[in-house]
Amino acid sequence: SELGIMQEATKVAALRTKYRLTVSQARVILPLAISGRVMNASQLFDAIPHTQDGVETDAIKVHVECIRRKVGKDAIRTFPGLGYQITQQGKDAVRSALEDA
């Protein structure tokens, strides 16, 4: 829906402003924060704009590392072979950015 798109855009903008995340990085951390569960690279890759097939795992690894540098090294936890999960530190960071918006 149009309202949902506007709400997502507002959340992305808030994360970009507070943590200097790119649009893609914000779109990786948001589904993690919303779900709270482990998400694999394919699930996260679907959340970001892309044009090239076959790069999903590497692209997500790069985005996660950038998010860790900007938000906090413990913001996202890696489960080898399974995926990624946001930590309490990551949830707090997202909540803080959204409250400041």
Steps between C-alpha positions, in 0.01 A plus 500: 500500500604860454489560876730203562748630243496845664552350846794291377650805329474695828676220691774474237551878510526496880767229494689678223500824698601361841752234394592613148379169359444458129148418381603138451653475848184645655291251303713215637474602866127584497370147426737363763366748755138431409523121498747449784576155356790356303474595133715352226678696228231427240227642723703813569607535138134517398465813714762702311503637147722292272561439137763226496425134570737275692647761733254476787722334761793731442279809480330418831836429670627839387184680615506326840865594555426863410201505735718362780758775442237772504248375760717281723707186453253292701184634330457192280593145591611247237388139517732319256303301244169649620503877472490816708304621801477843654617530861354715775767760420381505139133522602580789733688680222209465257250607766714803586522609136125464452422694817726784386322523164 
